[in-house]
Amino acid sequence: MLNLCYKNERRNVQSWSAGSGFVDAKHWMRVQHLFFITHKGQALKKITFLSRGLVAVLGLWNGMDALDWRNLESFAKFKAGAESFSKVGFNNKPINSNKGLYPTETFVTVVAYLQLDFPELFSKSATAAGHHLSGSLGGMGGGLIYDGTRNLIDQSTGKPYGDMAWNYFGYWGGLVGQKPWAQCGLSNGVKTYQEGQQLTQAQLTALSDRTHESCAQGYANNTRHYVIYNAYLDYSYKDIFRFRGGRYESPADYMSGYTQGLDMTLKVKNFKFWWFSSFGRGFAYNEWLYNFYSPKTYTLANGKNINPGVHAFYITWQYKGLSIVPFFYFSPNNEYDPNFTILYDSKPDFKGLGWRSQTDITVLNPIYAKRFWNTYQFGMLSKKNAHSLMIKQRFDYNNFNFGGGIYKSFGNANWMIGYHGNRLGFDFWTNSVYANTINSLSYMMDADSFTGFLFGGGVHERFLWGCLGRLTYGPRANEQVISFNMGYQFSKHFYADIKVEFYNMDMHRGYKMGWNGPFLDSQPATQQDRSHIFTEFKVSL
């Protein structure tokens, strides 16, 4: 859902059809429909076999004796549907990579999904004793029915810049980026502060003017437009213990999308302890569709890339509406982040009537591995550690909500933890896909930036709406954003929404889109329009 005012950022990041590029949407939907009808019986047999195997491995079969696996539909729920997303950029000016000028992209997707849920896999006798086991298997596939980035010409070279829609839909470089086409980078720059100091301004400018057509096209030629996003088992005992493992939608604040890993919860009186480990991240949404990859890697001395995973440990103390949450994120040889959140909810059992106040204060304190000290990351210099502060206040009155907040970075605080997910509650991935230091990420995630924002919205039976205003001030760029979105549930099986966002970006002198290095004396300031429209359509069976 696109509602900015009360839906968490969902990529919030990093996104399948038989091939990339233009696809006849009506033909593609007919193929999907025939696939579901023709192969439903065969697919259900395979799902039955896989589910029984997973349960047997965990030694949980005795609790499932009462289930009749010949009659799968008696305890399983089948889901299927199709969705479409479009982004229409208002800025259609030509690309000029030497000047750092880029348009705002336009693209349209279509996806379909098939999912089988098992709400309860244990017998009634087991559930009566407090044991519960559920699971799910699901996959999504799709394609781009329009890609406005495909044939754009770079005025600096007179050649095609290269297809860039794979940044949203189809990215694939291998689990740890080991594929040959994934060895290049789209941004120009230097790795370390010391390297930058050894080059003259003329050399830096020449380096910033390099183009990467073959690199962009390498990714575009090797997309994967499908993903198995759900394949998990979820066990719980009363309200005390829970274990979940496999592929499922991530519950972690700072690892959005789908995860490949496990998490465990233990509750003891007013305390809740939660462990999370992820060894892969994917996306199965109508805008973002990525097969699983490792967002954090480490290169051994022999040159082999490994996946150390992303891990988190939370301790939550809760008393009435107050929650104090120290938590720790880490990825071995990459980052170590001691953080905390303080929450206050004046009415935790709010049912949509009367007043409610929610306050969220979150501080992140990333500490980086030594190999990242004094290196350029996401276009800004990164040092030993950094900090970020978020203060967000929300009020609800009946079916309306409104509020505001601030987000402040001290140092380069977001390039490891803050951009993979965030507690902000709105989408900050609405920049241009040509912001090559990290595709469409907003400059509000830059080092030492400051953002203030206000929001409001409401739900009225089947109709919802929301609005957001944001001002960002940073050393690289300032941004001014105002957006409005609305959605309508037409029926049980059909939903649609639209968002219009007016987004101006002022890049300061010395900084250039796609440049990952020191200040450029010869680079003038630029102003670029990032305004756009999002639309979304969902049909479910």
Summary of the structure (lengths in Angstrom):
residues: 541
radius of gyration: 23.8
end to end distance: 18.0
largest distance: 76.3
contacts: 1826
relative contact order: 0.15
helix: 16%
strand: 45%
